Amino acid sequence: MALSDPPVLLSHVTLRYENGTQALEDVSLSIRPGEHLCVLGANGSGKSTLASVICGLLAPDRGVVSLFGERTFDSSRENPVDFKAYRRARRSLGLVFQNPDDQMVTTVVEEDVAFGPENLGVPSEEIGVRVERELRRVAMQDYAKADPTHLSGGQKQRVAIAGALAMEPQVLVLDEPGSLLDVRGRRAIMRVMGRLHQAGTTLVHITHFMEEALEADRVVVMSHGHIVLEGTPCEVFRHAHELAGLGLDEPFVAQLSRRLGLPWTCNRDELVREICSKAPADAKMAPKTTVLDPMRGDKVKKDVQNGFDFSLCRVSGRQNMTKCKKAPISGENFHFVTPVVAEEVTYSYSRTEKALDEVSFSVREGQSVAIVGHTGSGKSTLLRLLCALEAPDAGFIQVNGIRTTKKRDRRKLHGTIGYVMQQPERQLFAETVLEDVAFGPRNLGLSPSEVRERCLHALGLVGLTDLDDASPFELSGGQQRLCAIAGIIAMQPNLLVLDEPMAGLDPRGRRDLRELLDDLHDRGVTTIQVTHAMEDAVRCEHVIVLNQSRVMYAGNPHEVFCSAHATELTKAGLGLPAPLDFALALRDAGVLAAQNGADPLTMDDLVTTVREAVGIRGA
């Protein structure tokens, strides 16, 4: 292959699955050497299928595929597939799957990372160097001897990325690599990708995070197996109306510039400068980093440490918001409406490492709660304990009045808690979507008509009504997630526990699921969700921040995500809500002063704050 030849060239490629689904249709794409290409599209648009074709894992039905100058597939030939050419090409191709479990092949992290280079025939001494280098690059060097099955989803994803990098591919394809990672993890992966790009590696990056696409040289947008938009990031994101129709968003800064009626831009620094230029001279002040009500955050943290929480209590038939001691659960004067109570919960996977360390909190009936924290902070472990799948090593958990210490008591809860796992697609097993969703309601002993009614209602809520007869295994990753969630919703639990429910969903899917959770909340369902998305956390009534296996902060969103906590939250691997982060940038620029009111946590709040401070009327 000549240096100027494209390492990947697709010409009029069409691929149809056995069930008749047209995954790709007449796709032509040339990827330049050293190019960073980003692929966007809604769930089911064909992105992952495109990745598999590029990596030689799938051969299409029609068209031509050339990899590294060799025609690996040509439907005009008598034998379309050149298997030898495919094998040669795969030595220079790396793929990070959407689901890291699909890449785990051993029970030791360092052996898993070494698996690819070993199959390429790399000398053993060189393999050791690569494994150590790549584990360090993804900040997993301390887990080299660990069992991957004991890692969090985000940690598994980092191991999978290290394994792909250890093969030193010329073309690296990453299918949603950051979907299970915290903000710090996603930024680290983007930095790794930036260094690889500078070193000449060709990158194909599939993502649902619009901000990540801004780092690419070129963006293609897919819909129903077609490439419908293509260009530089700014060229593509100017098509706001078309993107909205495809279920996608503009990046945050682009949305904000439109809302403020300022010149459209995707560049954060440009927008800050534009806002500064609009501010009246007497509204500007010396740049500084002031914080809002610095004592408030300390008070919240102190209350959590002392075992207090704002819980809904019933006193003589009345409901009042009262500051109450979390334990004991009931007493002579109060009845605590607390379907979930955790008191000094400690849990360890090994003698030396605690997954949870004296974690205490309570959840009142009908409350929406977000649990946030860096990858590996204990979030998923905590959810498993709340769902009575295991018991704490110390302390106790009480759910709906039942302590989970004894196995026979935990069994009583298994039919009353709706648990959406971190990778709920692993829960799928039936031949059709409808049958899969019906499994739980049938086990409740409901009549066939009520089972069907519940299932169709649940599928309608998640937008999968038209796919009720499809195989769940032929859905996209995001659609599989929605199918699994529908199966839980159809059981109509009064306590719903979700582990990263938005992971792998496109922007429209995330919006629809948020509306669904809001609807369930309005119906009185208690919801507890683990999330890495601060925009989802701020929508909840209560936020619990875990850091290094302990509760760091707890309170309502404005108490937790305040400027007083900005530095500590960032150090803990969490991002700030985008509106707050932008507001702090404006304060640093001297445009916004610290105010006595709440920090802006939503786009609407930020727009109002900027307009009032700077005098921008907006569009």
C-alpha positions as MATLAB code, in Angstrom:
seq = 'MALSDPPVLLSHVTLRYENGTQALEDVSLSIRPGEHLCVLGANGSGKSTLASVICGLLAPDRGVVSLFGERTFDSSRENPVDFKAYRRARRSLGLVFQNPDDQMVTTVVEEDVAFGPENLGVPSEEIGVRVERELRRVAMQDYAKADPTHLSGGQKQRVAIAGALAMEPQVLVLDEPGSLLDVRGRRAIMRVMGRLHQAGTTLVHITHFMEEALEADRVVVMSHGHIVLEGTPCEVFRHAHELAGLGLDEPFVAQLSRRLGLPWTCNRDELVREICSKAPADAKMAPKTTVLDPMRGDKVKKDVQNGFDFSLCRVSGRQNMTKCKKAPISGENFHFVTPVVAEEVTYSYSRTEKALDEVSFSVREGQSVAIVGHTGSGKSTLLRLLCALEAPDAGFIQVNGIRTTKKRDRRKLHGTIGYVMQQPERQLFAETVLEDVAFGPRNLGLSPSEVRERCLHALGLVGLTDLDDASPFELSGGQQRLCAIAGIIAMQPNLLVLDEPMAGLDPRGRRDLRELLDDLHDRGVTTIQVTHAMEDAVRCEHVIVLNQSRVMYAGNPHEVFCSAHATELTKAGLGLPAPLDFALALRDAGVLAAQNGADPLTMDDLVTTVREAVGIRGA';
ca = [
       0.000    0.000    0.000;
       1.325    3.446   -0.917;
       1.570    5.961    1.918;
      -1.116    8.113    0.294;
      -3.565    5.236   -0.275;
      -6.580    5.133    2.054;
      -6.265    2.315    4.618;
     -10.045    1.885    4.453;
     -12.126    2.267    1.302;
     -15.776    1.256    1.015;
     -17.621    1.557   -2.291;
     -21.427    1.150   -2.560;
     -21.508   -1.259    0.387;
     -24.836   -2.847    1.320;
     -25.407   -5.272    4.190;
     -28.648   -6.911    5.221;
     -29.066   -9.112    8.310;
     -30.826  -12.476    8.160;
     -34.016  -11.008    9.662;
     -34.245   -8.606    6.741;
     -32.920   -5.523    8.540;
     -31.030   -3.275    6.124;
     -28.050   -2.261    8.282;
     -26.039   -0.543    5.507;
     -27.273    0.614    2.142;
     -25.060    1.926   -0.659;
     -22.410    3.297    1.720;
     -19.262    4.757    0.168;
     -16.514    5.982    2.475;
     -12.801    6.661    2.121;
     -10.719    7.133    5.271;
      -7.404    8.920    4.812;
      -4.151    7.768    6.478;
      -3.830    9.368    9.897;
      -7.352   10.796    9.788;
      -9.536   11.109   12.878;
     -13.043   10.283   11.672;
     -16.060   10.522   13.972;
     -19.280    8.623   13.237;
     -22.564    9.893   14.684;
     -26.092    8.572   14.404;
     -29.113    7.407   16.347;
     -29.330    3.929   17.846;
     -29.926    1.464   15.008;
     -28.567    3.788   12.310;
     -25.822    1.332   11.294;
     -22.783    2.741   13.136;
     -21.675   -0.501   14.822;
     -22.266   -2.480   11.626;
     -20.061    0.009    9.775;
     -17.356   -0.495   12.422;
     -17.522   -4.274   11.973;
     -17.181   -3.948    8.185;
     -14.204   -1.600    8.552;
     -12.515   -4.054   10.929;
     -13.136   -7.053    8.694;
     -15.490   -8.755   11.146;
     -18.424   -8.612    8.755;
     -18.460   -8.990    4.980;
     -21.231   -7.081    3.190;
     -23.689   -8.444    0.640;
     -22.773   -6.035   -2.133;
     -20.102   -3.493   -2.952;
     -16.344   -3.330   -2.546;
     -14.214   -3.230    0.617;
     -10.491   -2.419    0.378;
      -8.282   -2.566    3.454;
      -4.668   -1.386    3.319;
      -4.636   -1.505   -0.477;
      -6.061   -5.025   -0.786;
      -9.567   -5.711   -2.084;
     -10.857   -7.916    0.737;
     -14.411   -8.026   -0.610;
     -15.794   -7.488   -4.094;
     -19.329   -8.633   -4.894;
     -18.549   -8.621   -8.641;
     -16.114  -11.531   -8.208;
     -17.141  -15.167   -8.323;
     -15.719  -15.557   -4.798;
     -16.410  -12.156   -3.227;
     -14.453  -12.707    0.008;
     -10.635  -12.860   -0.003;
     -10.031  -14.570    3.345;
      -6.238  -14.320    3.149;
      -6.429  -10.566    2.510;
      -8.803  -10.201    5.450;
      -6.397  -12.060    7.751;
      -3.515   -9.833    6.661;
      -5.602   -6.683    7.178;
      -6.736   -7.655   10.670;
      -3.127   -7.552   11.891;
      -3.248   -3.782   11.421;
      -6.774   -3.209   12.714;
      -7.868   -2.663   16.298;
     -11.440   -2.547   17.596;
     -12.801   -1.496   20.972;
     -16.286   -2.970   21.245;
     -19.296   -1.128   22.629;
     -19.540   -3.764   25.369;
     -16.187   -4.494   27.059;
     -17.317   -7.968   28.150;
     -17.209   -8.964   24.477;
     -13.408   -8.536   24.601;
     -12.629  -10.181   27.944;
     -11.065  -13.605   27.346;
      -9.008  -14.353   30.495;
      -9.332  -14.034   34.269;
      -6.307  -11.756   34.762;
      -6.175   -8.179   33.493;
      -2.584   -8.209   32.247;
      -3.154  -11.515   30.451;
      -6.194  -10.055   28.757;
      -4.199   -7.072   27.494;
      -1.465   -9.450   26.274;
      -3.897  -11.678   24.364;
      -3.907   -9.640   21.138;
      -0.127   -9.166   20.822;
       0.390  -12.873   21.557;
      -1.882  -13.786   18.651;
       0.126  -11.457   16.416;
       3.328  -13.333   17.321;
       4.924  -10.404   19.162;
       8.034  -11.521   21.160;
       7.241  -12.135   24.837;
       9.645   -9.477   26.148;
       8.006   -6.896   23.861;
       4.543   -8.008   25.006;
       5.446   -7.263   28.620;
       6.566   -3.749   27.684;
       3.356   -3.109   25.751;
       1.093   -4.416   28.502;
       2.726   -2.271   31.173;
       2.695    0.805   28.904;
      -0.958    0.531   27.904;
      -2.275   -0.261   31.371;
      -0.466    2.819   32.619;
      -1.865    4.847   29.730;
      -5.452    4.047   30.787;
      -4.667    4.337   34.537;
      -5.237    0.625   35.238;
      -1.683   -0.367   36.195;
      -2.770   -1.056   39.796;
      -5.222   -3.699   38.537;
      -2.759   -5.750   36.449;
      -3.300   -8.886   38.571;
      -7.045   -8.348   39.107;
      -9.860  -10.512   37.782;
     -11.727   -8.530   35.071;
     -15.042   -9.970   36.244;
     -14.610   -8.091   39.535;
     -14.079   -4.722   37.835;
     -16.689   -2.063   37.242;
     -18.024   -1.559   33.724;
     -15.879    1.530   33.271;
     -12.743   -0.268   34.438;
     -13.453   -3.139   32.043;
     -13.751   -0.636   29.222;
     -10.329    0.787   30.031;
      -8.830   -2.710   30.009;
     -10.438   -3.349   26.608;
      -8.933   -0.126   25.260;
      -5.509   -1.093   26.628;
      -5.794   -4.468   24.888;
      -6.551   -2.812   21.549;
      -3.699   -0.312   21.941;
      -1.244   -3.109   22.828;
      -1.673   -4.447   19.296;
      -0.326   -1.131   17.937;
      -2.864   -1.003   15.099;
      -2.545    1.321   12.120;
      -6.321    1.820   12.223;
      -8.121    1.887   15.568;
     -11.923    1.725   15.631;
     -13.606    2.682   18.906;
     -17.327    1.940   19.254;
     -18.691    4.106   22.089;
     -15.514    3.763   24.204;
     -16.674    6.298   26.792;
     -20.248    5.139   27.344;
     -19.415    3.482   30.699;
     -16.680    5.884   31.813;
     -16.815    8.831   34.189;
     -15.880   12.296   32.968;
     -12.235   11.896   33.950;
     -12.094    8.533   32.165;
     -13.625    9.937   28.983;
     -11.196   12.850   28.996;
      -8.290   10.469   29.498;
      -9.400    8.376   26.522;
      -9.756   11.516   24.400;
      -6.194   12.509   25.377;
      -4.951    9.041   24.399;
      -6.747    9.337   21.082;
      -5.204   12.769   20.558;
      -1.695   11.404   21.079;
      -2.366    8.455   18.774;
      -3.686   10.838   16.134;
      -0.552   12.984   16.399;
       1.566    9.831   16.027;
      -0.196    8.987   12.756;
      -2.726    6.362   13.840;
      -5.946    6.420   11.849;
      -8.928    6.692   14.208;
     -12.583    5.857   13.632;
     -14.555    7.006   16.663;
     -18.244    6.173   17.144;
     -19.858    8.238   19.879;
     -23.093    9.711   21.208;
     -21.212   12.524   22.989;
     -21.436   15.486   20.619;
     -18.573   17.349   22.323;
     -16.215   14.468   21.517;
     -16.969   14.845   17.818;
     -15.465   18.349   17.905;
     -11.994   16.752   18.206;
     -12.312   14.944   14.857;
     -10.981   15.985   11.455;
     -14.208   14.849    9.814;
     -17.677   13.789   10.946;
     -20.138   11.522    9.151;
     -23.730   11.163   10.318;
     -25.652    7.958    9.640;
     -29.391    7.304    9.438;
     -31.089    4.019    8.502;
     -27.886    2.619    7.009;
     -27.068    5.707    4.922;
     -24.490    8.481    5.340;
     -26.686   11.583    5.381;
     -24.283   14.328    6.519;
     -20.523   14.685    6.136;
     -17.957   17.420    6.732;
     -15.865   19.101    9.391;
     -17.427   19.163   12.867;
     -18.532   22.789   12.493;
     -19.967   22.141    9.029;
     -22.020   19.194   10.319;
     -23.209   20.844   13.524;
     -24.514   23.888   11.636;
     -27.300   21.583   10.405;
     -29.155   21.882   13.724;
     -32.607   21.241   12.260;
     -31.504   18.120   10.365;
     -29.627   16.787   13.390;
     -32.684   17.236   15.596;
     -34.732   15.260   13.078;
     -32.183   12.456   13.343;
     -32.406   12.381   17.138;
     -29.052   14.130   17.659;
     -28.029   17.366   19.373;
     -25.614   20.196   18.831;
     -22.735   20.484   21.309;
     -23.566   22.463   24.461;
     -21.715   25.616   23.384;
     -23.469   25.666   20.015;
     -26.858   25.348   21.723;
     -25.991   28.134   24.149;
     -24.835   30.528   21.420;
     -28.155   29.992   19.617;
     -30.198   30.489   22.775;
     -28.380   33.748   23.507;
     -28.822   34.972   19.934;
     -25.057   35.404   19.515;
     -22.946   34.396   16.495;
     -23.106   30.607   16.271;
     -20.004   28.789   17.437;
     -18.897   25.400   18.745;
     -15.863   26.957   20.410;
     -16.185   27.619   24.138;
     -13.444   30.287   24.273;
     -15.013   32.153   21.344;
     -18.387   32.257   23.082;
     -16.865   33.477   26.353;
     -15.096   36.289   24.471;
     -18.311   37.209   22.631;
     -20.261   37.404   25.881;
     -17.501   39.514   27.427;
     -17.672   41.909   24.480;
     -21.416   42.402   25.050;
     -21.114   43.163   28.747;
     -21.472   46.852   29.728;
     -18.250   48.349   31.018;
     -19.691   48.907   34.479;
     -20.774   45.246   34.637;
     -17.230   43.952   34.251;
     -14.869   43.366   37.128;
     -11.361   42.088   37.633;
     -11.155   38.397   36.694;
     -11.387   36.249   39.778;
     -12.624   32.904   40.944;
     -15.156   33.613   43.646;
     -17.339   30.871   45.034;
     -20.997   30.877   45.980;
     -21.844   30.566   49.669;
     -18.746   28.555   50.642;
     -20.160   27.474   53.986;
     -23.204   25.775   52.479;
     -21.351   22.822   50.995;
     -19.434   22.198   54.229;
     -22.699   22.101   56.149;
     -24.175   19.490   53.838;
     -21.088   17.297   54.137;
     -21.078   17.608   57.930;
     -24.727   16.571   58.178;
     -24.066   13.425   56.134;
     -21.116   12.474   58.283;
     -23.206   12.936   61.438;
     -25.833   10.565   60.093;
     -28.533   13.154   59.377;
     -30.647   13.496   56.296;
     -33.690   15.420   55.188;
     -36.339   12.680   55.210;
     -40.086   12.802   54.733;
     -41.680   12.037   58.071;
     -45.339   11.501   58.971;
     -46.323   13.095   62.263;
     -49.924   12.488   63.420;
     -51.037   11.880   59.844;
     -49.281   15.000   58.470;
     -46.251   15.081   56.174;
     -43.442   17.490   56.947;
     -39.897   17.975   55.730;
     -37.962   17.424   58.927;
     -34.313   16.946   59.736;
     -34.224   13.483   61.277;
     -31.697   10.978   62.518;
     -31.537    8.144   59.974;
     -31.516    5.399   62.595;
     -33.486    3.977   64.266;
     -36.004    3.507   61.463;
     -39.075    3.960   63.647;
     -39.805    5.296   67.097;
     -42.544    6.384   69.444;
     -43.017    9.817   67.873;
     -42.195    9.338   64.194;
     -42.897    6.960   61.343;
     -40.161    7.312   58.735;
     -41.200    6.925   55.110;
     -37.892    5.396   54.062;
     -38.164    2.503   51.612;
     -34.356    2.359   51.546;
     -31.981    2.846   54.452;
     -28.238    2.154   54.416;
     -26.429    2.420   57.722;
     -22.600    2.277   57.858;
     -22.523   -0.239   55.010;
     -19.142   -1.822   54.341;
     -18.414   -4.377   51.634;
     -15.169   -5.855   50.301;
     -14.265   -8.056   47.354;
     -10.921   -8.844   48.968;
      -9.202   -8.435   52.325;
      -7.210   -5.436   51.167;
      -9.740   -3.449   49.146;
     -13.081   -2.081   50.322;
     -15.678   -1.478   47.629;
     -17.821    0.423   50.174;
     -16.684    1.890   53.472;
     -19.260    2.937   56.109;
     -21.777    4.305   53.611;
     -24.947    5.757   55.166;
     -27.997    7.393   53.596;
     -31.769    7.088   53.375;
     -34.257    7.400   50.539;
     -37.810    8.539   51.144;
     -40.852    7.164   49.388;
     -41.355    8.481   45.869;
     -37.982   10.247   45.824;
     -35.712   10.387   42.777;
     -32.082    9.817   43.756;
     -28.877    9.974   41.715;
     -25.670    8.245   42.820;
     -22.569    9.649   41.139;
     -18.879    8.959   41.512;
     -15.752    8.089   39.591;
     -15.338    4.684   37.958;
     -14.665    2.121   40.676;
     -16.006    4.248   43.537;
     -18.489    1.531   44.563;
     -21.669    2.672   42.790;
     -22.589   -0.615   41.089;
     -21.684   -2.586   44.208;
     -24.005   -0.391   46.245;
     -26.871   -1.019   43.815;
     -26.398   -4.789   44.042;
     -26.660   -4.535   47.810;
     -29.751   -2.311   47.576;
     -31.367   -4.908   45.293;
     -30.755   -7.601   47.952;
     -28.504   -9.610   45.644;
     -25.850   -9.691   48.368;
     -25.500   -8.643   52.002;
     -23.061   -6.079   53.449;
     -20.030   -7.281   55.378;
     -20.843   -4.746   58.087;
     -23.670   -2.324   58.765;
     -27.106   -2.975   57.328;
     -29.455   -2.197   54.455;
     -33.206   -2.108   54.895;
     -35.549   -2.087   51.893;
     -39.317   -1.721   52.288;
     -38.945   -2.527   55.980;
     -36.935   -5.718   55.408;
     -33.276   -6.016   56.374;
     -31.148   -7.808   53.785;
     -28.770   -9.472   56.231;
     -30.325  -12.944   55.923;
     -30.715  -14.784   52.621;
     -34.328  -15.769   53.322;
     -35.212  -12.104   53.873;
     -33.416  -11.052   50.695;
     -35.555  -13.523   48.748;
     -38.691  -11.693   49.906;
     -37.517   -8.586   48.079;
     -36.534  -10.097   44.747;
     -39.986   -9.670   43.222;
     -40.537   -6.132   44.501;
     -37.451   -4.273   43.221;
     -36.975   -3.400   39.571;
     -33.245   -3.651   38.807;
     -31.841   -2.428   35.495;
     -28.255   -3.670   35.344;
     -25.298   -1.716   33.993;
     -25.473   -3.840   30.854;
     -29.156   -4.802   30.784;
     -28.806   -6.327   27.321;
     -27.188   -9.246   29.176;
     -30.649   -9.911   30.626;
     -32.144  -10.640   27.187;
     -32.786  -14.259   26.214;
     -36.124  -14.751   24.395;
     -36.772  -15.155   20.671;
     -38.758  -11.917   20.336;
     -38.790   -8.554   22.055;
     -42.361   -9.049   23.250;
     -41.574  -12.454   24.783;
     -38.570  -11.033   26.575;
     -40.547   -8.148   28.070;
     -43.306  -10.586   29.097;
     -41.038  -12.839   31.170;
     -41.244  -10.823   34.397;
     -44.984  -10.092   34.360;
     -45.745  -13.770   33.639;
     -43.766  -14.763   36.730;
     -46.014  -12.466   38.762;
     -48.932  -14.762   37.946;
     -50.842  -12.207   35.861;
     -53.438  -13.185   33.278;
     -52.301  -13.399   29.625;
     -54.362  -10.327   28.718;
     -52.855   -8.232   31.535;
     -49.341   -9.431   30.643;
     -49.831   -8.356   27.042;
     -51.338   -5.020   28.049;
     -48.422   -4.258   30.364;
     -45.835   -5.303   27.772;
     -47.295   -3.225   24.953;
     -47.561   -0.246   27.282;
     -43.926   -0.636   28.375;
     -42.716   -1.029   24.782;
     -44.635    2.100   23.836;
     -42.990    4.027   26.653;
     -39.489    3.118   25.407;
     -40.327    3.530   21.715;
     -40.014   -0.125   20.639;
     -43.640   -0.928   19.757;
     -42.796   -1.535   16.099;
     -40.091   -4.034   17.044;
     -42.179   -6.320   19.255;
     -41.698   -9.288   16.886;
     -37.977   -8.662   16.276;
     -35.230  -10.719   17.870;
     -33.699   -8.785   20.787;
     -30.266   -9.993   19.645;
     -30.604   -8.205   16.314;
     -31.327   -4.820   17.908;
     -28.684   -2.140   18.264;
     -26.952   -1.818   21.637;
     -29.138    1.130   22.639;
     -32.327   -0.641   21.558;
     -31.348   -3.730   23.560;
     -30.955   -1.488   26.599;
     -34.437   -0.056   26.077;
     -35.868   -3.557   25.631;
     -34.402   -4.678   28.962;
     -35.730   -1.541   30.674;
     -39.195   -2.226   29.223;
     -39.113   -5.698   30.806;
     -38.521   -4.148   34.224;
     -41.142   -1.415   33.767;
     -43.745   -4.007   32.747;
     -43.465   -5.497   36.262;
     -44.554   -2.114   37.686;
     -42.189   -2.084   40.709;
     -42.580    0.590   43.386;
     -38.784    0.805   43.686;
     -36.752    1.103   40.485;
     -32.960    0.831   40.628;
     -31.009    1.662   37.469;
     -27.279    1.312   36.854;
     -26.150    3.742   34.113;
     -29.496    3.605   32.262;
     -28.439    6.241   29.692;
     -25.206    4.529   28.634;
     -25.213    3.698   24.942;
     -28.345    5.721   24.155;
     -28.419    8.450   21.530;
     -29.559   11.976   22.562;
     -33.179   11.299   21.590;
     -33.149    8.018   23.509;
     -31.766    9.793   26.570;
     -34.474   12.452   26.354;
     -37.190    9.808   26.004;
     -35.853    7.810   28.958;
     -35.675   10.949   31.099;
     -39.310   11.665   30.310;
     -40.149    8.066   31.199;
     -38.375    8.335   34.559;
     -40.147   11.645   35.210;
     -43.474    9.938   34.464;
     -42.678    7.060   36.825;
     -41.669    9.579   39.487;
     -44.984   11.392   39.042;
     -46.727    8.044   39.595;
     -44.983    7.682   42.961;
     -42.252    5.213   41.982;
     -39.050    5.598   44.000;
     -36.106    5.727   41.600;
     -32.403    5.329   42.357;
     -30.040    5.657   39.415;
     -26.291    5.498   39.075;
     -25.108    7.926   36.430;
     -21.972    9.530   35.042;
     -24.055   12.278   33.415;
     -24.337   15.328   35.627;
     -27.256   16.588   33.531;
     -29.203   13.532   34.727;
     -28.092   13.937   38.325;
     -29.332   17.541   38.533;
     -32.810   16.386   37.468;
     -33.112   14.246   40.609;
     -34.313   15.437   44.005;
     -31.357   14.027   45.906;
     -27.740   13.388   44.904;
     -25.219   11.126   46.646;
     -21.554   11.478   45.661;
     -19.290    8.489   46.278;
     -15.543    8.955   46.320;
     -13.065    6.216   47.172;
     -15.864    4.000   48.500;
     -17.262    6.614   50.910;
     -19.994    9.251   50.803;
     -18.347   12.538   49.869;
     -21.399   14.810   49.556;
     -25.155   14.353   49.732;
     -28.058   16.740   49.327;
     -30.248   18.323   46.705;
     -28.554   19.189   43.378;
     -27.900   22.817   44.289;
     -26.301   21.783   47.573;
     -24.033   19.223   45.922;
     -23.238   20.950   42.614;
     -22.322   24.372   43.913;
     -19.248   26.383   43.046;
     -17.920   25.765   46.554;
     -17.537   22.087   45.654;
     -16.239   22.576   42.116;
     -12.587   21.849   42.855;
     -13.254   18.803   45.023;
     -15.746   17.311   42.558;
     -13.266   17.740   39.730;
     -10.485   16.121   41.769;
     -12.836   13.187   42.424;
     -13.090   12.494   38.693;
     -16.516   14.055   38.232;
     -17.456   16.741   35.790;
     -19.572   19.694   36.751;
     -22.950   20.209   35.104;
     -22.163   21.995   31.823;
     -24.148   25.173   32.736;
     -22.277   25.544   36.039;
     -18.929   24.880   34.365;
     -19.624   27.586   31.768;
     -20.820   30.017   34.433;
     -17.559   29.548   36.329;
     -15.644   30.300   33.111;
     -17.581   33.562   32.825;
     -16.757   34.386   36.454;
     -13.089   33.764   35.754;
     -13.404   36.178   32.820;
     -14.870   38.806   35.141;
     -18.341   38.875   33.576;
     -20.379   37.113   36.260;
     -20.041   37.800   39.940;
     -20.681   35.251   42.650;
     -24.332   35.620   43.557;
     -26.428   34.897   46.599;
     -28.821   32.737   44.615;
     -28.273   29.244   43.318;
     -25.661   28.416   40.702;
     -27.132   27.675   37.239;
     -27.476   23.917   36.721;
     -29.668   23.865   33.599;
     -29.459   25.531   30.194;
     -32.536   27.659   31.001;
     -30.966   28.851   34.263;
     -27.687   29.706   32.534;
     -29.396   31.638   29.721;
     -31.386   33.652   32.261;
     -28.279   34.332   34.363;
     -26.217   35.522   31.389;
     -28.986   37.688   29.972;
     -29.558   39.398   33.309;
     -25.857   39.930   33.964;
     -24.816   41.063   30.492;
     -28.013   42.545   29.103;
     -28.371   40.155   26.145;
     -31.960   39.849   25.009;
     -31.421   36.786   22.856;
     -33.188   35.519   19.784;
];
